[in-house]
Amino acid sequence: MTDTIMASPYLDTEQAARWLHISPRTMCNMRALGTGPRYSKAGARVLYSYDALMEYVRVVTRPASK
């Protein structure tokens, strides 16, 4: 069998946390508080798209208005 399976466009909580350089527990806390990136659920799995993570980074790194 060849390795022709495409990589998923989604990251699970651990992968997304690693991508954001935070702990998976912090991701869970942010999700519970509604302060983290947008996510989807596939059954019991929580998944984050790269677009949602990039948007989250843009929002939290935006300079404060004067």
N, CA, C and O atoms as a Tripos MOL2 file, in Angstrom:
@<TRIPOS>MOLECULE
protein
  264   263    66     0     0
PROTEIN
NO_CHARGES

@<TRIPOS>ATOM
      1 N           0.8390   -1.1740    0.0000 N.3       1 MET1
      2 CA          0.0000    0.0000    0.0000 C.3       1 MET1
      3 C           0.8850    1.2380    0.0000 C.2       1 MET1
      4 O           1.8600    1.3110    0.7490 O.2       1 MET1
      5 N           0.5490    2.2030   -0.8320 N.am      2 THR2
      6 CA          1.3640    3.4140   -0.9270 C.3       2 THR2
      7 C           0.8320    4.4830    0.0020 C.2       2 THR2
      8 O          -0.3110    4.4180    0.4540 O.2       2 THR2
      9 N           1.6580    5.4550    0.2780 N.am      3 ASP3
     10 CA          1.2680    6.5740    1.1400 C.3       3 ASP3
     11 C           0.6590    7.6900    0.3040 C.2       3 ASP3
     12 O           1.2230    8.7820    0.2330 O.2       3 ASP3
     13 N          -0.4590    7.4420   -0.3160 N.am      4 THR4
     14 CA         -1.1050    8.4530   -1.1490 C.3       4 THR4
     15 C          -2.2890    9.0990   -0.4440 C.2       4 THR4
     16 O          -3.0090    9.8930   -1.0490 O.2       4 THR4
     17 N          -2.5000    8.7710    0.8240 N.am      5 ILE5
     18 CA         -3.5970    9.3710    1.5740 C.3       5 ILE5
     19 C          -3.2460   10.8240    1.8430 C.2       5 ILE5
     20 O          -2.1680   11.1320    2.3500 O.2       5 ILE5
     21 N          -4.1670   11.7110    1.4980 N.am      6 MET6
     22 CA         -3.9270   13.1430    1.7030 C.3       6 MET6
     23 C          -4.0370   13.4870    3.1850 C.2       6 MET6
     24 O          -4.8340   12.9040    3.9200 O.2       6 MET6
     25 N          -3.2300   14.4360    3.5980 N.am      7 ALA7
     26 CA         -3.2900   14.9010    4.9810 C.3       7 ALA7
     27 C          -4.6030   15.6420    5.1920 C.2       7 ALA7
     28 O          -5.1040   16.3050    4.2840 O.2       7 ALA7
     29 N          -5.1450   15.5280    6.3690 N.am      8 SER8
     30 CA         -6.4000   16.1850    6.6930 C.3       8 SER8
     31 C          -6.2000   17.6980    6.7650 C.2       8 SER8
     32 O          -5.1600   18.1590    7.2340 O.2       8 SER8
     33 N          -7.1820   18.4750    6.3060 N.am      9 PRO9
     34 CA         -7.0920   19.9320    6.4380 C.3       9 PRO9
     35 C          -7.4370   20.4040    7.8480 C.2       9 PRO9
     36 O          -7.4860   21.6070    8.1060 O.2       9 PRO9
     37 N          -7.6750   19.4690    8.7550 N.am     10 TYR10
     38 CA         -8.0570   19.7940   10.1250 C.3      10 TYR10
     39 C          -7.0300   19.2780   11.1160 C.2      10 TYR10
     40 O          -6.3550   18.2770   10.8750 O.2      10 TYR10
     41 N          -6.9280   19.9790   12.2370 N.am     11 LEU11
     42 CA         -6.0460   19.5740   13.3250 C.3      11 LEU11
     43 C          -6.8910   19.2230   14.5340 C.2      11 LEU11
     44 O          -7.9190   19.8520   14.7860 O.2      11 LEU11
     45 N          -6.4580   18.2170   15.2820 N.am     12 ASP12
     46 CA         -7.1530   17.9190   16.5350 C.3      12 ASP12
     47 C          -6.6400   18.8890   17.6040 C.2      12 ASP12
     48 O          -5.7990   19.7410   17.3160 O.2      12 ASP12
     49 N          -7.1370   18.7610   18.8180 N.am     13 THR13
     50 CA         -6.7840   19.7120   19.8770 C.3      13 THR13
     51 C          -5.2870   19.7330   20.1530 C.2      13 THR13
     52 O          -4.7000   20.8060   20.2900 O.2      13 THR13
     53 N          -4.6640   18.5650   20.2350 N.am     14 GLU14
     54 CA         -3.2210   18.5200   20.5140 C.3      14 GLU14
     55 C          -2.4220   19.1730   19.3930 C.2      14 GLU14
     56 O          -1.4940   19.9360   19.6580 O.2      14 GLU14
     57 N          -2.7710   18.8820   18.1560 N.am     15 GLN15
     58 CA         -2.0530   19.4420   17.0170 C.3      15 GLN15
     59 C          -2.2460   20.9540   16.9450 C.2      15 GLN15
     60 O          -1.2930   21.6950   16.7040 O.2      15 GLN15
     61 N          -3.4870   21.4120   17.1560 N.am     16 ALA16
     62 CA         -3.7680   22.8480   17.1230 C.3      16 ALA16
     63 C          -3.0270   23.5660   18.2500 C.2      16 ALA16
     64 O          -2.4790   24.6480   18.0430 O.2      16 ALA16
     65 N          -3.0090   22.9750   19.4260 N.am     17 ALA17
     66 CA         -2.2870   23.5760   20.5540 C.3      17 ALA17
     67 C          -0.8000   23.6780   20.2490 C.2      17 ALA17
     68 O          -0.1740   24.7000   20.5290 O.2      17 ALA17
     69 N          -0.2410   22.6340   19.6830 N.am     18 ARG18
     70 CA          1.1800   22.6530   19.3240 C.3      18 ARG18
     71 C           1.4310   23.7510   18.2850 C.2      18 ARG18
     72 O           2.4350   24.4590   18.3660 O.2      18 ARG18
     73 N           0.5300   23.8960   17.3160 N.am     19 TRP19
     74 CA          0.6590   24.9080   16.2700 C.3      19 TRP19
     75 C           0.6170   26.3140   16.8650 C.2      19 TRP19
     76 O           1.3250   27.2070   16.3990 O.2      19 TRP19
     77 N          -0.2170   26.5150   17.9000 N.am     20 LEU20
     78 CA         -0.3280   27.8130   18.5680 C.3      20 LEU20
     79 C           0.6960   28.0080   19.6860 C.2      20 LEU20
     80 O           0.7780   29.0870   20.2710 O.2      20 LEU20
     81 N           1.4700   26.9760   19.9790 N.am     21 HIS21
     82 CA          2.4790   27.0110   21.0510 C.3      21 HIS21
     83 C           1.8500   27.2340   22.4210 C.2      21 HIS21
     84 O           2.3470   28.0120   23.2360 O.2      21 HIS21
     85 N           0.7390   26.5270   22.6540 N.am     22 ILE22
     86 CA          0.0940   26.5300   23.9600 C.3      22 ILE22
     87 C          -0.2200   25.0910   24.3320 C.2      22 ILE22
     88 O          -0.0550   24.1940   23.5050 O.2      22 ILE22
     89 N          -0.6610   24.8520   25.5420 N.am     23 SER23
     90 CA         -0.9430   23.4870   25.9700 C.3      23 SER23
     91 C          -2.3370   23.0470   25.5030 C.2      23 SER23
     92 O          -3.2270   23.8780   25.3250 O.2      23 SER23
     93 N          -2.5180   21.7480   25.3100 N.am     24 PRO24
     94 CA         -3.8520   21.2450   24.9710 C.3      24 PRO24
     95 C          -4.8890   21.6010   26.0400 C.2      24 PRO24
     96 O          -6.0520   21.8440   25.7180 O.2      24 PRO24
     97 N          -4.4780   21.6330   27.2950 N.am     25 ARG25
     98 CA         -5.3940   21.9970   28.3830 C.3      25 ARG25
     99 C          -5.8740   23.4420   28.2230 C.2      25 ARG25
    100 O          -7.0430   23.7450   28.4650 O.2      25 ARG25
    101 N          -4.9690   24.3250   27.8160 N.am     26 THR26
    102 CA         -5.3460   25.7090   27.5630 C.3      26 THR26
    103 C          -6.3570   25.7790   26.4260 C.2      26 THR26
    104 O          -7.3120   26.5530   26.4940 O.2      26 THR26
    105 N          -6.1570   24.9830   25.3880 N.am     27 MET27
    106 CA         -7.1150   24.9320   24.2730 C.3      27 MET27
    107 C          -8.4900   24.5180   24.7890 C.2      27 MET27
    108 O          -9.4980   25.1190   24.4190 O.2      27 MET27
    109 N          -8.5340   23.5020   25.6360 N.am     28 CYS28
    110 CA         -9.8120   23.0380   26.1960 C.3      28 CYS28
    111 C         -10.4660   24.1240   27.0330 C.2      28 CYS28
    112 O         -11.6780   24.3250   26.9530 O.2      28 CYS28
    113 N          -9.6740   24.8260   27.8360 N.am     29 ASN29
    114 CA        -10.2080   25.9090   28.6650 C.3      29 ASN29
    115 C         -10.7580   27.0410   27.7990 C.2      29 ASN29
    116 O         -11.8390   27.5640   28.0700 O.2      29 ASN29
    117 N         -10.0150   27.4190   26.7610 N.am     30 MET30
    118 CA        -10.4760   28.4830   25.8710 C.3      30 MET30
    119 C         -11.7640   28.0690   25.1610 C.2      30 MET30
    120 O         -12.6690   28.8850   24.9830 O.2      30 MET30
    121 N         -11.8430   26.8180   24.7630 N.am     31 ARG31
    122 CA        -13.0500   26.3180   24.1020 C.3      31 ARG31
    123 C         -14.2450   26.3960   25.0520 C.2      31 ARG31
    124 O         -15.3350   26.7960   24.6440 O.2      31 ARG31
    125 N         -14.0470   26.0190   26.3110 N.am     32 ALA32
    126 CA        -15.1220   26.0520   27.3040 C.3      32 ALA32
    127 C         -15.5770   27.4830   27.5900 C.2      32 ALA32
    128 O         -16.7590   27.7290   27.8270 O.2      32 ALA32
    129 N         -14.6380   28.4150   27.5660 N.am     33 LEU33
    130 CA        -14.9510   29.8170   27.8380 C.3      33 LEU33
    131 C         -15.4190   30.5680   26.5900 C.2      33 LEU33
    132 O         -15.9090   31.6930   26.6850 O.2      33 LEU33
    133 N         -15.2670   29.9460   25.4280 N.am     34 GLY34
    134 CA        -15.6500   30.6050   24.1810 C.3      34 GLY34
    135 C         -14.6650   31.6560   23.7260 C.2      34 GLY34
    136 O         -15.0310   32.5620   22.9770 O.2      34 GLY34
    137 N         -13.4130   31.5520   24.1660 N.am     35 THR35
    138 CA        -12.4090   32.5600   23.8280 C.3      35 THR35
    139 C         -11.3750   32.0770   22.8260 C.2      35 THR35
    140 O         -10.5060   32.8480   22.4180 O.2      35 THR35
    141 N         -11.4500   30.8510   22.4340 N.am     36 GLY36
    142 CA        -10.4570   30.2840   21.5310 C.3      36 GLY36
    143 C         -10.8770   30.3440   20.0820 C.2      36 GLY36
    144 O         -11.8710   30.9860   19.7430 O.2      36 GLY36
    145 N         -10.1220   29.6760   19.2220 N.am     37 PRO37
    146 CA        -10.4550   29.6460   17.8030 C.3      37 PRO37
    147 C         -11.7370   28.8490   17.5420 C.2      37 PRO37
    148 O         -12.1300   27.9980   18.3400 O.2      37 PRO37
    149 N         -12.3800   29.1440   16.4010 N.am     38 ARG38
    150 CA        -13.5570   28.3890   15.9950 C.3      38 ARG38
    151 C         -13.1670   26.9240   15.8250 C.2      38 ARG38
    152 O         -12.0350   26.6150   15.4520 O.2      38 ARG38
    153 N         -14.0970   26.0410   16.0950 N.am     39 TYR39
    154 CA        -13.8420   24.6100   15.9640 C.3      39 TYR39
    155 C         -15.0890   23.9120   15.4640 C.2      39 TYR39
    156 O         -16.1850   24.4730   15.4810 O.2      39 TYR39
    157 N         -14.9050   22.6840   15.0200 N.am     40 SER40
    158 CA        -16.0120   21.8330   14.5970 C.3      40 SER40
    159 C         -15.9240   20.5470   15.3860 C.2      40 SER40
    160 O         -14.8650   20.1880   15.8990 O.2      40 SER40
    161 N         -17.0370   19.8620   15.4760 N.am     41 LYS41
    162 CA        -17.0340   18.5590   16.1380 C.3      41 LYS41
    163 C         -17.4290   17.5030   15.1220 C.2      41 LYS41
    164 O         -18.3800   17.6750   14.3600 O.2      41 LYS41
    165 N         -16.6940   16.4250   15.1250 N.am     42 ALA42
    166 CA        -17.0030   15.2540   14.3080 C.3      42 ALA42
    167 C         -17.1870   14.1190   15.3020 C.2      42 ALA42
    168 O         -16.2240   13.4690   15.7080 O.2      42 ALA42
    169 N         -18.4300   13.8930   15.6860 N.am     43 GLY43
    170 CA        -18.6860   12.9460   16.7640 C.3      43 GLY43
    171 C         -18.1480   13.5440   18.0430 C.2      43 GLY43
    172 O         -18.5240   14.6540   18.4180 O.2      43 GLY43
    173 N         -17.2710   12.8210   18.7170 N.am     44 ALA44
    174 CA        -16.6710   13.3150   19.9510 C.3      44 ALA44
    175 C         -15.3820   14.0900   19.6930 C.2      44 ALA44
    176 O         -14.8320   14.6940   20.6130 O.2      44 ALA44
    177 N         -14.8940   14.0810   18.4520 N.am     45 ARG45
    178 CA        -13.6300   14.7570   18.1320 C.3      45 ARG45
    179 C         -13.8270   16.2390   17.8980 C.2      45 ARG45
    180 O         -14.7790   16.6490   17.2340 O.2      45 ARG45
    181 N         -12.9390   17.0340   18.4360 N.am     46 VAL46
    182 CA        -12.9200   18.4790   18.1970 C.3      46 VAL46
    183 C         -11.8390   18.7290   17.1610 C.2      46 VAL46
    184 O         -10.7020   18.2780   17.3010 O.2      46 VAL46
    185 N         -12.2180   19.4620   16.1120 N.am     47 LEU47
    186 CA        -11.2900   19.7200   15.0160 C.3      47 LEU47
    187 C         -11.2020   21.2080   14.7240 C.2      47 LEU47
    188 O         -12.1970   21.9290   14.8040 O.2      47 LEU47
    189 N          -9.9980   21.6620   14.3840 N.am     48 TYR48
    190 CA         -9.7310   23.0560   14.0560 C.3      48 TYR48
    191 C          -9.2070   23.1260   12.6270 C.2      48 TYR48
    192 O          -8.3230   22.3580   12.2450 O.2      48 TYR48
    193 N          -9.7520   24.0460   11.8420 N.am     49 SER49
    194 CA         -9.2240   24.2390   10.4930 C.3      49 SER49
    195 C          -8.0490   25.2120   10.5740 C.2      49 SER49
    196 O          -7.9500   26.0060   11.5090 O.2      49 SER49
    197 N          -7.1600   25.1370    9.5820 N.am     50 TYR50
    198 CA         -6.0460   26.0810    9.5340 C.3      50 TYR50
    199 C          -6.5710   27.5050    9.4050 C.2      50 TYR50
    200 O          -6.0090   28.4290    9.9920 O.2      50 TYR50
    201 N          -7.6470   27.6880    8.6370 N.am     51 ASP51
    202 CA         -8.2180   29.0270    8.4780 C.3      51 ASP51
    203 C          -8.6950   29.5900    9.8160 C.2      51 ASP51
    204 O          -8.4710   30.7650   10.1060 O.2      51 ASP51
    205 N          -9.3460   28.7670   10.6270 N.am     52 ALA52
    206 CA         -9.8290   29.2180   11.9310 C.3      52 ALA52
    207 C          -8.6570   29.5810   12.8420 C.2      52 ALA52
    208 O          -8.7340   30.5550   13.5910 O.2      52 ALA52
    209 N          -7.5840   28.8120   12.7840 N.am     53 LEU53
    210 CA         -6.4120   29.1150   13.6080 C.3      53 LEU53
    211 C          -5.7430   30.4060   13.1530 C.2      53 LEU53
    212 O          -5.3300   31.2190   13.9790 O.2      53 LEU53
    213 N          -5.6360   30.5970   11.8300 N.am     54 MET54
    214 CA         -5.0290   31.8220   11.3140 C.3      54 MET54
    215 C          -5.8790   33.0370   11.6880 C.2      54 MET54
    216 O          -5.3340   34.0800   12.0500 O.2      54 MET54
    217 N          -7.1910   32.9180   11.6050 N.am     55 GLU55
    218 CA         -8.0750   34.0200   11.9750 C.3      55 GLU55
    219 C          -7.9260   34.3420   13.4630 C.2      55 GLU55
    220 O          -7.8960   35.5120   13.8450 O.2      55 GLU55
    221 N          -7.8340   33.3220   14.2910 N.am     56 TYR56
    222 CA         -7.6430   33.5280   15.7270 C.3      56 TYR56
    223 C          -6.3410   34.2950   15.9850 C.2      56 TYR56
    224 O          -6.3190   35.2300   16.7850 O.2      56 TYR56
    225 N          -5.2830   33.9100   15.3240 N.am     57 VAL57
    226 CA         -3.9950   34.5900   15.4950 C.3      57 VAL57
    227 C          -4.1130   36.0440   15.0520 C.2      57 VAL57
    228 O          -3.5880   36.9360   15.7190 O.2      57 VAL57
    229 N          -4.7960   36.2960   13.9350 N.am     58 ARG58
    230 CA         -4.9690   37.6830   13.4700 C.3      58 ARG58
    231 C          -5.7360   38.5130   14.4980 C.2      58 ARG58
    232 O          -5.3910   39.6670   14.7530 O.2      58 ARG58
    233 N          -6.7650   37.9290   15.0790 N.am     59 VAL59
    234 CA         -7.5940   38.6570   16.0450 C.3      59 VAL59
    235 C          -6.8150   38.9500   17.3270 C.2      59 VAL59
    236 O          -6.8570   40.0750   17.8260 O.2      59 VAL59
    237 N          -6.1150   37.9740   17.8600 N.am     60 VAL60
    238 CA         -5.4390   38.1840   19.1480 C.3      60 VAL60
    239 C          -4.1540   38.9830   19.0170 C.2      60 VAL60
    240 O          -3.6380   39.4710   20.0230 O.2      60 VAL60
    241 N          -3.6230   39.1330   17.8150 N.am     61 THR61
    242 CA         -2.3990   39.9120   17.6440 C.3      61 THR61
    243 C          -2.6660   41.2870   17.0370 C.2      61 THR61
    244 O          -1.7370   42.0440   16.7590 O.2      61 THR61
    245 N          -3.9580   41.6030   16.8320 N.am     62 ARG62
    246 CA         -4.3250   42.9090   16.2770 C.3      62 ARG62
    247 C          -3.9980   43.9790   17.3150 C.2      62 ARG62
    248 O          -4.3080   43.8170   18.4960 O.2      62 ARG62
    249 N          -3.3750   45.0690   16.8790 N.am     63 PRO63
    250 CA         -3.0620   46.1490   17.8360 C.3      63 PRO63
    251 C          -4.3390   46.7370   18.4290 C.2      63 PRO63
    252 O          -5.3610   46.8330   17.7510 O.2      63 PRO63
    253 N          -4.2710   47.1250   19.6860 N.am     64 ALA64
    254 CA         -5.4310   47.7020   20.3730 C.3      64 ALA64
    255 C          -5.7340   49.0780   19.7730 C.2      64 ALA64
    256 O          -4.8240   49.8250   19.4120 O.2      64 ALA64
    257 N          -7.0140   49.3960   19.6760 N.am     65 SER65
    258 CA         -7.4410   50.7140   19.1930 C.3      65 SER65
    259 C          -7.1700   51.7640   20.2580 C.2      65 SER65
    260 O          -7.2270   51.4850   21.4560 O.2      65 SER65
    261 N          -6.8790   52.9530   19.8100 N.am     66 LYS66
    262 CA         -6.6050   54.0540   20.7670 C.3      66 LYS66
    263 C          -7.8500   54.7920   21.1040 C.2      66 LYS66
    264 O          -7.8120   55.7410   21.8870 O.2      66 LYS66
@<TRIPOS>BOND
     1     1     2 1
     2     2     3 1
     3     3     4 2
     4     3     5 am
     5     5     6 1
     6     6     7 1
     7     7     8 2
     8     7     9 am
     9     9    10 1
    10    10    11 1
    11    11    12 2
    12    11    13 am
    13    13    14 1
    14    14    15 1
    15    15    16 2
    16    15    17 am
    17    17    18 1
    18    18    19 1
    19    19    20 2
    20    19    21 am
    21    21    22 1
    22    22    23 1
    23    23    24 2
    24    23    25 am
    25    25    26 1
    26    26    27 1
    27    27    28 2
    28    27    29 am
    29    29    30 1
    30    30    31 1
    31    31    32 2
    32    31    33 am
    33    33    34 1
    34    34    35 1
    35    35    36 2
    36    35    37 am
    37    37    38 1
    38    38    39 1
    39    39    40 2
    40    39    41 am
    41    41    42 1
    42    42    43 1
    43    43    44 2
    44    43    45 am
    45    45    46 1
    46    46    47 1
    47    47    48 2
    48    47    49 am
    49    49    50 1
    50    50    51 1
    51    51    52 2
    52    51    53 am
    53    53    54 1
    54    54    55 1
    55    55    56 2
    56    55    57 am
    57    57    58 1
    58    58    59 1
    59    59    60 2
    60    59    61 am
    61    61    62 1
    62    62    63 1
    63    63    64 2
    64    63    65 am
    65    65    66 1
    66    66    67 1
    67    67    68 2
    68    67    69 am
    69    69    70 1
    70    70    71 1
    71    71    72 2
    72    71    73 am
    73    73    74 1
    74    74    75 1
    75    75    76 2
    76    75    77 am
    77    77    78 1
    78    78    79 1
    79    79    80 2
    80    79    81 am
    81    81    82 1
    82    82    83 1
    83    83    84 2
    84    83    85 am
    85    85    86 1
    86    86    87 1
    87    87    88 2
    88    87    89 am
    89    89    90 1
    90    90    91 1
    91    91    92 2
    92    91    93 am
    93    93    94 1
    94    94    95 1
    95    95    96 2
    96    95    97 am
    97    97    98 1
    98    98    99 1
    99    99   100 2
   100    99   101 am
   101   101   102 1
   102   102   103 1
   103   103   104 2
   104   103   105 am
   105   105   106 1
   106   106   107 1
   107   107   108 2
   108   107   109 am
   109   109   110 1
   110   110   111 1
   111   111   112 2
   112   111   113 am
   113   113   114 1
   114   114   115 1
   115   115   116 2
   116   115   117 am
   117   117   118 1
   118   118   119 1
   119   119   120 2
   120   119   121 am
   121   121   122 1
   122   122   123 1
   123   123   124 2
   124   123   125 am
   125   125   126 1
   126   126   127 1
   127   127   128 2
   128   127   129 am
   129   129   130 1
   130   130   131 1
   131   131   132 2
   132   131   133 am
   133   133   134 1
   134   134   135 1
   135   135   136 2
   136   135   137 am
   137   137   138 1
   138   138   139 1
   139   139   140 2
   140   139   141 am
   141   141   142 1
   142   142   143 1
   143   143   144 2
   144   143   145 am
   145   145   146 1
   146   146   147 1
   147   147   148 2
   148   147   149 am
   149   149   150 1
   150   150   151 1
   151   151   152 2
   152   151   153 am
   153   153   154 1
   154   154   155 1
   155   155   156 2
   156   155   157 am
   157   157   158 1
   158   158   159 1
   159   159   160 2
   160   159   161 am
   161   161   162 1
   162   162   163 1
   163   163   164 2
   164   163   165 am
   165   165   166 1
   166   166   167 1
   167   167   168 2
   168   167   169 am
   169   169   170 1
   170   170   171 1
   171   171   172 2
   172   171   173 am
   173   173   174 1
   174   174   175 1
   175   175   176 2
   176   175   177 am
   177   177   178 1
   178   178   179 1
   179   179   180 2
   180   179   181 am
   181   181   182 1
   182   182   183 1
   183   183   184 2
   184   183   185 am
   185   185   186 1
   186   186   187 1
   187   187   188 2
   188   187   189 am
   189   189   190 1
   190   190   191 1
   191   191   192 2
   192   191   193 am
   193   193   194 1
   194   194   195 1
   195   195   196 2
   196   195   197 am
   197   197   198 1
   198   198   199 1
   199   199   200 2
   200   199   201 am
   201   201   202 1
   202   202   203 1
   203   203   204 2
   204   203   205 am
   205   205   206 1
   206   206   207 1
   207   207   208 2
   208   207   209 am
   209   209   210 1
   210   210   211 1
   211   211   212 2
   212   211   213 am
   213   213   214 1
   214   214   215 1
   215   215   216 2
   216   215   217 am
   217   217   218 1
   218   218   219 1
   219   219   220 2
   220   219   221 am
   221   221   222 1
   222   222   223 1
   223   223   224 2
   224   223   225 am
   225   225   226 1
   226   226   227 1
   227   227   228 2
   228   227   229 am
   229   229   230 1
   230   230   231 1
   231   231   232 2
   232   231   233 am
   233   233   234 1
   234   234   235 1
   235   235   236 2
   236   235   237 am
   237   237   238 1
   238   238   239 1
   239   239   240 2
   240   239   241 am
   241   241   242 1
   242   242   243 1
   243   243   244 2
   244   243   245 am
   245   245   246 1
   246   246   247 1
   247   247   248 2
   248   247   249 am
   249   249   250 1
   250   250   251 1
   251   251   252 2
   252   251   253 am
   253   253   254 1
   254   254   255 1
   255   255   256 2
   256   255   257 am
   257   257   258 1
   258   258   259 1
   259   259   260 2
   260   259   261 am
   261   261   262 1
   262   262   263 1
   263   263   264 2
@<TRIPOS>SUBSTRUCTURE
     1 MET1         2 RESIDUE 1 A MET
     2 THR2         6 RESIDUE 1 A THR
     3 ASP3        10 RESIDUE 1 A ASP
     4 THR4        14 RESIDUE 1 A THR
     5 ILE5        18 RESIDUE 1 A ILE
     6 MET6        22 RESIDUE 1 A MET
     7 ALA7        26 RESIDUE 1 A ALA
     8 SER8        30 RESIDUE 1 A SER
     9 PRO9        34 RESIDUE 1 A PRO
    10 TYR10       38 RESIDUE 1 A TYR
    11 LEU11       42 RESIDUE 1 A LEU
    12 ASP12       46 RESIDUE 1 A ASP
    13 THR13       50 RESIDUE 1 A THR
    14 GLU14       54 RESIDUE 1 A GLU
    15 GLN15       58 RESIDUE 1 A GLN
    16 ALA16       62 RESIDUE 1 A ALA
    17 ALA17       66 RESIDUE 1 A ALA
    18 ARG18       70 RESIDUE 1 A ARG
    19 TRP19       74 RESIDUE 1 A TRP
    20 LEU20       78 RESIDUE 1 A LEU
    21 HIS21       82 RESIDUE 1 A HIS
    22 ILE22       86 RESIDUE 1 A ILE
    23 SER23       90 RESIDUE 1 A SER
    24 PRO24       94 RESIDUE 1 A PRO
    25 ARG25       98 RESIDUE 1 A ARG
    26 THR26      102 RESIDUE 1 A THR
    27 MET27      106 RESIDUE 1 A MET
    28 CYS28      110 RESIDUE 1 A CYS
    29 ASN29      114 RESIDUE 1 A ASN
    30 MET30      118 RESIDUE 1 A MET
    31 ARG31      122 RESIDUE 1 A ARG
    32 ALA32      126 RESIDUE 1 A ALA
    33 LEU33      130 RESIDUE 1 A LEU
    34 GLY34      134 RESIDUE 1 A GLY
    35 THR35      138 RESIDUE 1 A THR
    36 GLY36      142 RESIDUE 1 A GLY
    37 PRO37      146 RESIDUE 1 A PRO
    38 ARG38      150 RESIDUE 1 A ARG
    39 TYR39      154 RESIDUE 1 A TYR
    40 SER40      158 RESIDUE 1 A SER
    41 LYS41      162 RESIDUE 1 A LYS
    42 ALA42      166 RESIDUE 1 A ALA
    43 GLY43      170 RESIDUE 1 A GLY
    44 ALA44      174 RESIDUE 1 A ALA
    45 ARG45      178 RESIDUE 1 A ARG
    46 VAL46      182 RESIDUE 1 A VAL
    47 LEU47      186 RESIDUE 1 A LEU
    48 TYR48      190 RESIDUE 1 A TYR
    49 SER49      194 RESIDUE 1 A SER
    50 TYR50      198 RESIDUE 1 A TYR
    51 ASP51      202 RESIDUE 1 A ASP
    52 ALA52      206 RESIDUE 1 A ALA
    53 LEU53      210 RESIDUE 1 A LEU
    54 MET54      214 RESIDUE 1 A MET
    55 GLU55      218 RESIDUE 1 A GLU
    56 TYR56      222 RESIDUE 1 A TYR
    57 VAL57      226 RESIDUE 1 A VAL
    58 ARG58      230 RESIDUE 1 A ARG
    59 VAL59      234 RESIDUE 1 A VAL
    60 VAL60      238 RESIDUE 1 A VAL
    61 THR61      242 RESIDUE 1 A THR
    62 ARG62      246 RESIDUE 1 A ARG
    63 PRO63      250 RESIDUE 1 A PRO
    64 ALA64      254 RESIDUE 1 A ALA
    65 SER65      258 RESIDUE 1 A SER
    66 LYS66      262 RESIDUE 1 A LYS
